[in-house]
Amino acid sequence: MTKDFIPLSKDGLRICGTAWAQDHWLIDAETESEPACPNCQTVSTSRHSRYTRVLRDLPVQGIPVRVRVATSRWRCRNPQCERRIFTTRLQNVAIPHARWTNRLAEILRVFGHGTGGRPAERLLGRLGMAASDNTILRHLKGGRSEPAALRWPRVLGIDDWAWTKGQNYGTIMVDLETRTVVDVLADRSSASVARWLDCRPGIEIICRDRHGLYAEGGRLGAPKARQVADRFHLIDNLRGRLEQQMSR
C-alpha cells in the first residue's frame, strides 16, 4: 500500500500501511515532525533509541482502529537545557503518554458530558469505541477548562462524596456555569450546607440529588433559590428503575 494513504491530522504522521488484526484495523505510521526539544526547541540529530507507540483511534464502520506509530527518543545537545533525552512529539495527534488520539478523546468527553459514565460506556461499545465508565469520566475531568476568576456561583451544584467509602462523607459545591469546584465541606449535613449558603447570597439555582438532606439545607440557607434535580441523578434513578423492572 502506498504511503500518505489517509492523513491522521494536519501534520505529524505519515501512513505506511494498514492490516487486519483479528478484531480491529491496524494502521502503521511514522512521525514526520522535526525532533525538537520541548524545553529549548533545539532540533536534534542525535538519536537515542527507537520505540513503538500504539494509539486507539476513531473506528471504521463500527470496527475499532489502532495506530502503531514508529517514533524515536533523541538527545538534546543544548548545554543550557535541563532536559537530556526527549521523545518526538505527535503534534495534533495525541498528547504525551496518552493511549488515545486527541479526536477519540474528544468523543469520549462529549459522550461523558452528555450521558454520564455508564450510559456512555454502553453507547460507545456499540459504536466500536469500547471504554469503561471510569475511563470516560477520567477524560471528562482531563478536558476541563482553566478556572475562572473567583466569584460567588449563580447556579450551584451540591452532592456528597466519600472521604472513606461507606463510612465518612463530605459535601462538594460546584459552580455549574464554570464547571469548577467552589468548596468542599467536611461533613454531609443540612446544617453545614445551610450555614455555607447563608454566607453566600446571590445563588439563584441549586442543583442537587433527590435526597431530602440537601433539600432542607437549601431551604434554610437560600430560601429564595430554586431547587432542581440534576440530570445525572435523574438518569441514574431511571437506569436503576429500568434495570429493576427488566430483571423481573
N, C-alpha and C positions, 0 to 999 in steps of 0.2 A: 504494500500500500504506500502511496506517495506521502511525503511529508506535507505539512500545512493542510491537513485534511479538514479540520474544523478548528477555529480558534477558541480557546477557553477563556480568553479575556483580550482586552485591547493590547496588552503586551505581557511578556513574562514567560510564556510557554510555547513550544512548538511540538505538534503532534507527530509522533514517529510511527505509530501503528495501533491497531485495535485487535482484540481477540476475545473469544467467548470462553469464560472460565466457570464452568459448571452452572452457577445460578446468577451470574452477573457479567456485564461487559467490562473488559479491562482495557484501558487506554494507556499506552506508553507515551511518555512525553519527556522533553528535556528543557532545561532553562535556557532562555535567550538573553536575559538581562546581564549587564556587566557586574562582576563580583566586587561591589563597592562596600567598604566597611560601614556598618550602620552608625558608628560613632563619629568618625572623621571624614567619611565619604571618599576615602582614598581607594582607587581601583587597584586591586591586587592581581598579580600574575603568578603568585606562589601558591600552588595547590597543596593543601594538607592531606586530604583524603576524599574519597567518593562515597556516597551512600544513596539509598533509595527511600523515597518518601511516598507513602500511599495515602491518597485523599479520597473521601467519598464525595460524589458529585450528583447533580440532578439526574433522575432516572430517564430512560428512553422507553416510552410506551409502557410505563409501569415496571420496567426491568431495572434493577439497581446498576449503578455505574461506579467503578473505581478508577482513579487516575494514579498511575505509577510514574512518579517523577524521578528522573535521574539527575541528581544535583551534587554539589561539592561543598567541602569545607575549605576555607582559604586562610592564609596567614596575612595579618596586617603588618606591613613593613614600615609603617609610620612610627618612628621612635617616640613621638609625642602622644601617641594614642595609648589609652589604658587597655584596650582590647587587643589580644594577641591572635585569637582564632575566631572566625565568624563563618556563618553559612550564607549561601546565596539566598537572597530574599525572593519570594514568589510574587512580588509586586501586588497586583489586584486579585490574585488567585486565592491565596489563603494567608492568614496571619501566622506568625511563628508558633511552632509546636501544635498547631491545630490539625485535626484529622478530618476536617470537613472543609470544602471550598467555601468561600465567602457567600456565594449566591445560594448554596444549600443552607448555610447557617442562617441566612436572612429568611428563608422559607420557614425554618423551624421557629424563628422568633415570631413571624406573622401568625402561624398556626397556634403557637403557645399563647400569644396575647389574645387571639380571637376566641379560642375554645377552651383553653386550660390544658393541663398536663395529660391526663388520661384520655380525654376525647381526641386530642391532637395525636396521641400515640396510635390510636385506632385508625384514624383517617390517614395518617402518613404511611402506616403499614400497608394499607390498601393501594397507595399511590407509588409504592416501591421505594419509599424513604423511611425505612424502619428506624425508629428511635424510641428510647424509653422515656417515660414521663419526666424522670429526673434529668435526663439529658436535655429535653426540651426546655424545662424550667431554667437549667443552667445557661443555655443560650439566651433565653429571655432576659435573665439578670445581667449577662455579659454585654448585652446590647443597650443598656440603659444610657441615657444622655447625661451630659455633665450637670451637676447640681446647680440649680438656680440660686439667686441671692435669697438669703433667709428672710422669710415673711410668714405671717400667720396664714394658715390654709383657709380657703373658702369652702372647698369640698374635701372632707376628711374621711379617710378610711380607718376603721377600727377593727382589729382582730387579735386573737390570742396566739401565743407561740410558746414553745416549751423550753424552759431553761434545762430541765431534766424531763425527758419524755415520760408521761404518765404520772409525774409527781409534782413538779413545780412549774407553774405557768406565769407568764408575764403578758403585757399588752403592748402592741405596736401601733403607733399612729403614723399614717401615711398621707401626704398631700397628693391626692389623686390627679390633680391638674399637672403637677410637675413630676409625678411618679417618684417622689423622694421620701425617705423616712424622716419624719419630723421629730419623733421622740419615742422612747421605749420605757414603759413603766415596769416596776419591779414585780408587781402582782397583777392578778386578774380579779378586779372587784369593781362594783358600781361606784363605790365611794371614791376610789382613786381616779376613775375616769371623770366623775363629776367635778372633783377638785381641779383636774387638769383643764377641763373645758371652761370652767368658771373664770380662769385666769386668762383666757384667750377669746375675747369677743370677736365677732365677725365671721364665725363659722356658720354657713348657711345650710349646708347639706352634710349629713352624717351617713356614711355608707357602712353597713355592718352585716354580721350574720344574723340569724333569726333567734339567737339566744336572748333571753329576757334580761340578762345581766347588763349588757351594754345598752339595751333599750332604756333601762332605768337610769343608768349613768348619764345618757344623753338628755333625758327629760329633766334631770336635776341640774346638770351643768350648763346645758344650752337649750332652754325650753323653746326658743324661737326657731331652732334649726329643724329642718325637715329630715326625717329619718327614712332611709330606703334600704332595701336588701340588695347586697351586691350580686353581680352576675355569677361570680364563681360559686357562691353558696347556693344560689338558685339552681344552677346546672348540676351541682353536686347532689343536692336534695332530689332533683328529678332523676338523676342517674341511679341513686340508691333505691328510689321507689320503683323504677322500671326493673332493676335487677331483682328486687324482691318479688315483683309480680311475675316476671318471666321465669324465675326459679321454681315457681309452683307447677 
